[in-house]
């Protein structure tokens, strides 16, 4: 059974926000992908201003996904509010997408693949669930981690 508690968000700390994220964004803007990193551009829900966030692009069986390991952060809310529209940047390459949010039932194989690839960096946000966990264990935490399938526009 899925976790009935409301989705949460674990904000990045000062070092992540001011050092790591800026470094990853800088490298990605130069065209250097750090383990699949991209710069996500979304339109702010209230200001309409462009917001940029480093994300990891996951490709599973030829399909592209964004996973929010920290939960329902600002970029997730912005994507939802803008009808799924977003842009991913790598160097000077811009790709425009429309994102479809996956249901909790659809997330299990995507979350497993995400954890297989980035568990060392983001595993702490998944409450001990890893790529070797059962489908039921992954399904139990799926509601806390928004997942979007991307289609190019």
C-alpha positions in Angstrom: 0.0 0.0 0.0 1.3 3.5 -0.8 2.4 5.8 1.9 -0.7 7.9 2.9 1.3 10.8 4.3 1.5 14.0 2.2 4.5 14.4 -0.1 7.4 16.0 1.5 10.5 17.9 0.2 14.0 17.8 1.6 15.6 21.1 0.7 19.3 21.0 -0.3 21.8 22.3 2.3 23.9 25.4 1.9 26.9 23.5 0.4 24.7 21.7 -2.1 22.8 24.8 -3.0 25.7 27.3 -3.2 28.6 25.1 -4.3 27.7 21.7 -5.7 24.6 22.9 -7.7 26.4 25.9 -9.1 29.4 23.8 -10.1 27.1 21.2 -11.9 25.1 24.0 -13.6 28.3 25.7 -14.7 29.8 22.5 -16.1 26.5 21.5 -17.8 26.2 25.0 -19.3 29.7 24.5 -20.8 28.5 21.2 -22.3 30.0 18.8 -19.8 27.4 16.4 -18.5 28.1 15.1 -15.0 26.5 11.6 -15.0 23.6 12.7 -17.2 23.2 16.2 -15.7 21.2 18.8 -17.5 20.0 22.2 -16.6 16.3 22.3 -16.3 14.5 25.5 -17.2 11.0 26.0 -15.9 8.7 29.0 -15.7 8.1 30.2 -12.2 4.5 29.7 -11.1 4.0 33.1 -9.6 6.6 35.3 -11.2 6.7 33.8 -14.7 10.5 34.1 -14.6 12.7 31.4 -15.9 14.1 29.2 -13.1 17.1 26.9 -13.6 17.8 23.7 -11.6 20.4 21.0 -12.1 18.7 17.6 -12.7 19.7 14.1 -13.8 18.2 12.9 -17.1 17.4 9.2 -16.9 17.0 7.2 -20.1 15.3 3.8 -19.7 14.5 1.6 -22.7 14.8 4.7 -25.0 12.4 6.8 -22.9 13.6 9.9 -21.0 12.6 10.7 -17.4 13.1 13.2 -14.7 12.9 12.0 -11.1 12.8 14.3 -8.1 14.6 12.4 -5.4 14.1 15.2 -2.8 10.3 15.1 -3.3 7.9 17.9 -4.4 10.4 20.7 -4.9 9.9 24.0 -6.7 10.8 22.6 -10.1 8.2 19.9 -9.8 5.5 22.4 -8.9 6.6 24.7 -11.8 6.4 21.8 -14.3 2.9 20.9 -13.1 1.7 24.5 -13.2 3.0 25.0 -16.7 1.2 22.0 -18.2 4.4 19.9 -18.2 6.4 22.3 -20.4 10.1 22.4 -19.7 13.5 22.9 -21.4 16.7 20.9 -20.8 20.0 22.4 -21.5 23.4 20.9 -22.2 25.9 23.4 -23.3 24.3 25.4 -26.2 21.8 22.6 -26.9 18.3 23.3 -25.8 15.5 20.7 -26.0 11.9 21.5 -25.3 9.8 18.8 -23.8 6.3 18.2 -22.4 6.4 16.1 -19.3 3.7 13.6 -18.2 3.7 12.7 -14.6 3.7 9.0 -13.9 1.3 7.3 -11.6 2.8 5.6 -8.5 2.1 2.2 -10.2 4.2 3.3 -13.2 7.2 4.5 -11.2 8.6 1.2 -9.9 10.9 0.3 -12.9 11.9 4.0 -13.3 12.8 4.5 -9.7 14.7 1.2 -9.7 16.8 2.4 -12.7 17.3 5.8 -11.1 18.6 4.2 -7.9 20.8 1.8 -9.9 22.4 4.8 -11.5 22.4 7.5 -8.8 22.0 5.7 -5.4 25.4 6.9 -4.2 24.4 10.6 -4.7 20.7 10.4 -3.9 20.0 7.2 -2.0 19.6 9.0 1.3 16.3 10.5 0.1 14.8 7.0 -0.5 14.6 5.8 3.1 16.8 2.7 2.7 15.1 1.6 -0.5 17.6 0.7 -3.2 17.8 -0.9 -6.6 17.7 -4.4 -5.1 14.6 -3.7 -3.1 11.4 -5.5 -3.9 8.7 -4.0 -6.2 6.5 -3.6 -3.1 9.2 -1.7 -1.2 9.8 0.7 -4.1 6.0 1.1 -4.6 5.7 2.0 -0.9 7.9 5.1 -1.3 6.9 6.0 -4.9 4.4 8.6 -3.8 7.1 10.7 -2.3 9.2 11.0 -5.5 7.6 12.6 -8.5 8.6 11.1 -11.9 8.0 12.6 -15.3 8.3 11.0 -18.7 9.5 13.4 -21.3 8.3 13.8 -24.9 10.0 16.2 -27.3 7.9 19.1 -28.6 
